[in-house]
Amino acid sequence: MDRQRFCEILCHGLTLCIDEIANELTTGLESETGRPAVTKCLADLRDAQAKLRQVQAGSSITTDQAFWYNLDDALYALEETPPRFAGADELEQVRERIIHWQNELATANAAGCARTAA
């Protein structure tokens, strides 16, 4: 799976999540007391999508825990929502690639820390 398709799939899943949450806010399904948390969640999803678009364009990004959680949410949204944007095999490839990407970043960060400490 190439980087373009990987990013397309995850961006589409994030769009599904963003649309669902935005709809809840617009239609008033979310209580006033819950709105700040939902608004933050929506901002985090949009941030994750913007970062994926940067990756798609070949830029490097800084990730945090929320970014990885949002990618998981994107995959769940794709599994739950017909019509299927990606098949089960392709979604599994995306899952594997996310884990590989996390491992690459962890290795790069560990090497950077080791060089800095030396």
C-alpha positions as CSV (number, residue, x, y, z in Angstrom):
1,M,0.0,0.0,0.0
2,D,1.5,3.3,-1.0
3,R,1.5,6.4,1.2
4,Q,-1.1,8.1,-0.9
5,R,-3.7,5.4,-0.4
6,F,-2.8,5.0,3.3
7,C,-3.5,8.7,3.8
8,E,-6.6,8.7,1.7
9,I,-8.2,5.9,3.7
10,L,-7.4,7.5,7.1
11,C,-8.4,11.0,5.9
12,H,-11.7,9.6,4.8
13,G,-12.3,7.9,8.1
14,L,-11.4,11.1,10.0
15,T,-13.9,13.0,7.8
16,L,-16.6,10.5,8.8
17,C,-15.8,11.2,12.5
18,I,-15.6,14.9,12.0
19,D,-19.0,15.0,10.2
20,E,-20.7,12.9,12.9
21,I,-19.4,15.1,15.7
22,A,-20.2,18.3,13.9
23,N,-23.7,17.0,13.2
24,E,-24.2,16.3,16.9
25,L,-23.1,19.8,17.7
26,T,-25.3,21.4,15.0
27,T,-28.4,19.4,15.9
28,G,-28.1,20.0,19.6
29,L,-27.6,16.3,20.4
30,E,-24.8,17.3,22.7
31,S,-25.7,19.0,26.0
32,E,-24.2,22.4,26.8
33,T,-22.1,21.0,29.6
34,G,-20.5,18.4,27.2
35,R,-19.9,20.9,24.4
36,P,-16.3,22.0,25.4
37,A,-15.1,18.4,25.4
38,V,-16.8,17.6,22.1
39,T,-15.5,20.8,20.6
40,K,-11.9,19.9,21.7
41,C,-12.4,16.4,20.2
42,L,-13.5,17.9,16.9
43,A,-10.4,20.2,16.9
44,D,-8.2,17.2,17.6
45,L,-9.7,15.3,14.7
46,R,-9.2,18.2,12.3
47,D,-5.6,18.5,13.5
48,A,-5.0,14.8,12.9
49,Q,-6.5,15.2,9.4
50,A,-4.3,18.2,8.7
51,K,-1.2,16.3,9.8
52,L,-2.1,13.4,7.5
53,R,-2.4,15.7,4.6
54,Q,1.1,17.0,5.5
55,V,2.4,13.4,5.4
56,Q,0.6,12.9,2.1
57,A,2.5,15.9,0.8
58,G,5.8,14.5,2.0
59,S,6.3,16.7,5.0
60,S,7.3,15.4,8.4
61,I,5.0,15.9,11.4
62,T,5.0,15.8,15.2
63,T,2.6,13.3,16.7
64,D,1.1,12.9,20.1
65,Q,-1.1,10.3,21.7
66,A,-4.3,12.1,20.5
67,F,-3.1,11.7,16.9
68,W,-2.8,7.9,17.2
69,Y,-6.1,7.6,19.0
70,N,-7.8,9.6,16.2
71,L,-6.3,7.3,13.6
72,D,-7.8,4.3,15.4
73,D,-11.2,6.1,15.5
74,A,-10.9,6.7,11.8
75,L,-10.4,3.0,11.2
76,Y,-13.4,2.2,13.4
77,A,-15.6,4.7,11.5
78,L,-14.6,3.1,8.2
79,E,-15.5,-0.3,9.4
80,E,-18.9,0.8,10.7
81,T,-20.1,3.0,7.9
82,P,-21.3,1.7,4.5
83,P,-20.6,2.0,1.7
84,R,-17.2,0.6,2.2
85,F,-14.4,3.0,1.3
86,A,-11.9,0.3,1.9
87,G,-12.2,-3.4,2.2
88,A,-11.3,-5.5,5.3
89,D,-7.9,-6.5,3.8
90,E,-7.0,-2.9,3.0
91,L,-8.1,-1.8,6.5
92,E,-5.9,-4.5,8.0
93,Q,-2.9,-3.2,5.9
94,V,-3.6,0.3,7.2
95,R,-3.6,-1.0,10.8
96,E,-0.3,-2.8,10.2
97,R,1.2,0.3,8.6
98,I,0.1,2.5,11.5
99,I,2.0,0.1,13.9
100,H,5.0,0.1,11.6
101,W,4.9,3.9,11.5
102,Q,4.7,4.2,15.3
103,N,7.7,1.8,15.6
104,E,9.7,3.8,13.1
105,L,9.0,7.0,15.0
106,A,9.9,5.3,18.4
107,T,13.2,4.0,16.9
108,A,14.0,7.4,15.4
109,N,13.3,9.2,18.7
110,A,15.3,6.7,20.7
111,A,18.3,7.1,18.4
112,G,17.9,10.9,18.6
113,C,17.9,10.7,22.4
114,A,20.9,8.4,22.4
115,R,22.8,10.8,20.2
116,T,21.8,13.8,22.3
117,A,22.9,12.1,25.5
118,A,26.2,11.0,24.1
